[in-house]
Amino acid sequence: MTVAALAASLGLDLLTPELPVEGAEVAAGHASDLLSDVLANAPTGSVLLTIQVHMNVIAVAMHAGLAAVIFTSGMRPEESVRRRAVEEGMPLLGTTESTFETAGRLYGLGLRGRQT
């Protein structure tokens, strides 16, 4: 599934419209607000669900090789964080739904988390 298809299916707000998302593939999902957990456990190519909106989220997402970040519960990053994501090529999306609800919807679309 692509980031664009995911955004359309879930009605997500594209917070980085400058970035192309049509071909960006999402392989899995990961939900966490603990960035060390993301580094240790998020599958490469996954989409991260979080309420954390600071600059370190972008750095961790890049280092972990994530496909995109979805900010849940109506959280939105400041413009400086959004600009950094654009510079790094990291798509950012947003929803007013909770992390729990969004994770359930991703699961319903066929995305799974880390396979052990």
C-alpha positions, -999 to 999 in steps of 0.1 A, spaced: 0 0 0 13 35 -8 13 65 15 -11 81 -9 -35 52 -8 -33 50 30 -40 87 33 -70 85 10 -84 53 27 -82 68 62 -90 104 53 -57 116 67 -45 152 63 -13 155 43 9 179 63 37 178 37 20 184 4 53 193 -12 64 156 -10 53 130 -36 36 101 -18 21 82 -48 50 57 -50 61 56 -14 53 21 -1 42 13 34 52 -21 46 39 -22 82 27 -1 111 41 9 144 25 29 172 47 44 199 54 77 217 88 64 230 114 72 204 138 46 217 111 20 211 107 32 175 144 29 169 145 -6 184 113 -21 170 97 -2 141 100 -22 109 118 -5 80 92 10 57 66 13 83 43 41 92 46 55 127 16 66 148 25 91 175 14 121 194 50 134 197 54 164 175 90 176 181 120 176 159 134 143 172 105 125 157 118 134 122 154 124 130 142 90 145 119 84 115 147 90 91 172 68 111 147 40 113 139 41 76 102 48 81 78 55 52 58 82 69 46 96 103 10 99 113 3 124 141 -28 112 159 -53 129 184 -52 162 165 -16 168 172 3 189 147 40 197 145 53 233 144 62 247 111 100 242 117 94 205 123 72 203 92 99 221 71 126 197 83 104 167 73 101 182 38 139 187 36 145 151 47 117 137 24 96 123 53 59 125 46 38 137 76 1 130 79 -24 139 106 -57 127 120 -80 138 149 -86 101 157 -68 85 186 -37 63 181 -58 33 191 -85 40 165 -60 47 138 -40 16 145 -72 -4 143 -80 11 109 -45 4 96 -49 -32 108 -82 -34 90 -65 -23 58 -41 -52 61 -11 -36 77 7 -55 104 34 -46 129 67 -62 135 68 -99 127 88 -118 153 
